[in-house]
Amino acid sequence: MKGQVVKVISEKFFVKINDEVIECSQSGKLKNKKTLPLVGDFVNIDKEKHVINEILQRRNMLIRPNVANITQAFIVTSFKNPDFSTNLLDKLLVQLEINKIKPIICLTKRDLINNDEFLKYKDIIKYYEDIGYIVLYNTEIEKIKKILEKKITVFTGQTGAGKSTLLNKLFKDLNLKVGEVSLALGRGKHTTRHIEIIEKDNIKVLDTPGFSALSFLEYKREDIKNAFLEFQKYPCIYKDCMHDKESECMIKKAVNEGKILKSRYENYLNFLSEFKDRKW
């Protein structure tokens, strides 16, 4: 019988079939394959034995957070406490682009910065919009709900950025625990302890444990390059150029001319540096 994994706690997998949620374990055969069912997976189960026998083909998957078959992702990013980070934002965007999951940037905590501080971010925000990303504010609740309809959306971003707060605004009776942000560390406590699909009013969302670090080592250097959408606008004269060494590189020229955001290019070089000791 086919169902969807809607929650995973330890080695317990909660599978939804129609309006019923069944707690399951893995079959011995599935354990031997060493492929763990993820939240979002469509699976075949033995309903009487409460056992998952098969994981059906995935549309996509993410490693951190561990989820599958996602339509789109809300990257929840705060202006302050924790501070806005283009590095983390770009890491998440690249990861989503590689996995063919539509990213949507959702900005929070606008009230914690004054107008002068906000002006510093306006050009950055416009740049992300200009290269094709939807950018929203967490106060635009009705607009967000419309974007969420009939899709499976993962909410991710830096710990303490306001994912659970936003979900509580979207679903009034949800009452997810919201943690305080450490002023010393500038990041929040992990208030989400497991991954779960929350479903209501034709909307499916996933609240996930926050994180502050990602690795690209499961990808290739070319994957990272291709995930920077704006690079495609400036065809390079060098075949297979990685845009990091050649002095006449068109991407470098676009950065120097202000056509490509400098922080985006610096983050790109930073991501490539993770591969410097790796042999291909």
C-alpha positions in Angstrom: 0.0 0.0 0.0 1.4 3.4 -1.0 1.8 6.3 1.4 4.0 9.3 2.2 6.4 9.6 5.1 5.3 12.7 7.0 7.5 12.4 10.1 10.6 10.7 11.2 11.7 10.3 14.9 14.7 8.2 15.5 14.0 4.9 13.7 10.2 5.4 13.7 8.6 6.4 10.4 5.1 7.9 10.3 3.4 7.1 7.0 0.2 8.9 5.8 -2.3 6.9 3.7 -5.3 9.0 2.9 -6.3 10.5 6.3 -4.6 7.8 8.4 -1.0 8.1 9.8 0.7 4.7 10.6 3.8 4.3 12.6 6.2 2.0 10.8 9.7 0.5 10.9 11.9 -0.6 8.0 11.8 -4.1 6.6 15.0 -6.1 6.9 15.4 -6.0 3.1 15.3 -2.2 3.2 17.8 -2.0 6.0 20.2 -4.1 4.1 20.1 -1.6 1.2 21.2 1.1 3.7 18.7 3.6 2.2 16.9 5.5 5.0 13.4 6.7 4.3 13.1 10.5 4.5 10.3 12.8 5.2 8.6 13.4 1.9 9.3 9.9 0.5 6.6 7.9 -1.1 6.8 4.4 0.1 5.1 1.0 -0.1 4.2 -0.5 3.2 2.7 -3.6 4.7 -0.2 -2.0 6.6 -0.8 -5.0 8.9 2.8 -5.4 9.9 3.5 -1.7 10.0 6.6 -2.1 7.9 8.1 -0.1 5.0 9.1 -2.4 2.2 10.1 -0.1 -0.6 11.1 3.6 -1.1 9.6 4.8 -4.4 11.7 6.9 -6.9 12.5 10.3 -5.6 12.0 13.5 -7.5 14.8 15.1 -5.5 16.4 15.1 -2.0 18.4 17.2 0.4 21.1 16.1 2.8 20.7 18.9 5.4 17.8 18.8 6.2 17.1 15.2 5.2 13.9 15.5 3.1 12.7 14.3 -0.3 10.3 15.2 -3.1 10.2 18.9 -2.4 8.6 21.4 -4.7 10.1 24.6 -3.3 12.0 25.9 -0.3 11.6 29.0 1.8 15.0 30.3 2.9 14.2 32.2 6.1 16.8 34.9 6.6 16.9 37.5 9.3 18.3 41.0 9.1 19.6 40.9 12.7 20.0 38.5 15.6 21.3 36.4 13.8 22.8 38.9 11.3 22.0 38.7 7.6 24.6 36.4 5.9 25.0 36.4 2.1 27.4 33.4 2.6 24.8 31.2 4.2 22.1 32.5 1.8 24.2 31.7 -1.2 25.1 28.2 0.1 21.4 27.4 0.5 20.6 28.8 -3.0 23.3 26.8 -4.6 22.2 23.6 -2.8 18.6 24.1 -3.9 19.5 25.0 -7.5 21.6 21.8 -7.8 18.7 19.7 -6.5 16.2 21.5 -8.8 14.2 22.8 -5.9 12.7 26.3 -6.4 14.1 28.7 -3.8 12.2 31.6 -2.3 13.9 34.1 0.0 11.9 35.2 3.0 13.3 38.1 5.1 12.5 38.4 8.8 13.1 40.8 11.7 12.9 44.0 9.6 11.8 45.7 12.8 15.2 45.1 14.5 17.0 47.4 12.1 16.5 51.2 11.4 16.0 52.7 8.0 19.6 53.6 7.6 20.6 50.0 8.2 17.9 48.8 5.8 19.3 51.0 3.0 22.5 49.0 3.1 20.5 45.9 2.2 18.2 47.3 -0.5 20.6 46.9 -3.4 21.5 43.4 -2.3 17.8 42.4 -2.1 17.2 44.0 -5.5 20.1 42.1 -7.0 18.6 38.7 -5.9 15.3 39.7 -7.4 16.9 40.8 -10.6 18.6 37.5 -11.1 15.3 35.7 -10.8 14.6 35.0 -7.1 11.3 35.7 -5.3 12.0 37.8 -2.2 9.3 38.2 0.4 9.0 39.6 4.0 7.5 37.4 6.8 4.8 40.0 7.2 3.3 39.2 3.8 1.3 36.3 5.2 -1.5 36.1 2.6 1.0 36.4 -0.3 3.1 33.6 1.3 0.0 31.4 1.7 -0.9 31.7 -2.0 2.7 30.7 -3.0 2.4 27.7 -0.6 -0.8 26.3 -2.0 -0.7 22.8 -3.6 3.0 22.5 -3.1 5.4 20.7 -0.7 7.6 23.4 0.8 10.6 23.0 3.1 11.4 25.9 5.5 15.0 26.2 6.1 17.6 28.8 7.1 19.9 29.8 9.9 18.9 28.8 13.4 17.0 31.6 15.1 16.0 33.3 11.9 12.3 32.9 12.6 11.1 29.7 10.8 8.9 28.5 13.6 7.6 32.0 14.3 6.6 32.3 10.6 4.9 28.9 10.6 3.0 29.9 13.7 1.7 33.0 11.9 0.7 30.9 8.9 -1.1 28.3 11.0 -2.7 30.0 14.1 -3.2 26.7 16.0 0.2 25.2 15.3 2.0 26.5 18.4 5.5 25.4 17.5 8.1 26.2 20.2 10.1 29.3 19.5 13.5 29.6 21.0 15.5 32.6 22.2 18.5 33.9 20.2 21.8 33.9 22.1 23.1 37.5 22.1 26.6 36.3 22.7 26.6 33.8 19.8 24.2 35.6 17.5 22.3 32.4 16.8 19.3 30.6 18.1 18.7 27.4 20.0 17.4 24.5 18.0 13.7 24.5 18.7 12.8 22.0 16.0 13.9 18.5 17.1 12.6 16.5 14.2 11.4 16.9 10.6 7.7 16.7 9.9 5.2 17.6 7.2 2.6 20.0 8.5 -0.6 19.9 6.4 -3.5 22.3 6.5 -5.8 24.0 4.0 -4.2 22.4 0.9 -0.7 23.4 2.1 2.1 21.1 3.0 5.2 22.5 4.7 8.1 21.1 6.5 9.6 22.7 9.6 13.2 21.5 9.9 15.9 21.8 12.6 18.0 24.9 11.9 21.7 24.8 11.0 24.6 27.2 10.4 26.9 25.1 8.2 26.7 23.3 4.9 29.2 21.3 2.9 29.5 21.0 -0.9 31.8 18.0 -0.9 29.0 15.7 -2.2 28.8 17.8 -5.4 31.3 18.8 -8.2 32.9 22.1 -8.8 30.9 22.4 -12.1 27.7 22.0 -10.1 28.6 25.0 -8.0 29.4 27.1 -11.0 26.2 26.2 -12.8 24.1 27.0 -9.7 25.1 30.7 -9.9 22.3 31.8 -12.3 23.8 35.1 -13.3 27.0 33.5 -14.7 25.0 32.3 -17.6 24.5 35.8 -18.8 28.2 36.3 -19.4 29.6 33.5 -21.7 33.3 33.1 -21.0 35.9 33.0 -23.8 37.7 30.2 -22.0 36.3 26.7 -22.5 35.4 25.0 -19.2 36.5 28.1 -17.3 35.8 28.0 -13.5 36.0 31.8 -13.3 38.7 31.8 -10.6 42.1 32.1 -12.4 41.9 33.5 -15.9 42.5 37.2 -16.0 40.3 37.8 -19.1 37.4 35.8 -17.7 34.1 37.4 -18.5 32.7 36.7 -15.1 35.6 38.5 -13.4 35.0 41.4 -15.8 31.3 41.5 -14.9 32.2 41.6 -11.2 34.7 44.5 -11.8 32.0 46.4 -13.7 29.5 45.9 -10.9 27.2 43.7 -13.0 27.7 40.7 -10.7 27.4 41.4 -6.9 30.8 41.2 -5.4 29.7 39.2 -2.4 28.2 36.6 -4.7 31.4 36.1 -6.5 33.5 36.1 -3.3 31.1 33.4 -1.9 31.5 31.4 -5.1 35.3 31.5 -4.7 34.9 30.5 -1.1 32.7 27.5 -2.0 35.3 26.4 -4.6 38.0 26.5 -2.0 36.3 23.6 -0.2 37.6 21.5 -3.1 41.2 22.6 -3.1 42.5 19.4 -1.4 40.2 17.1 -3.3 41.4 15.2 -6.4 38.9 14.7 -9.2 
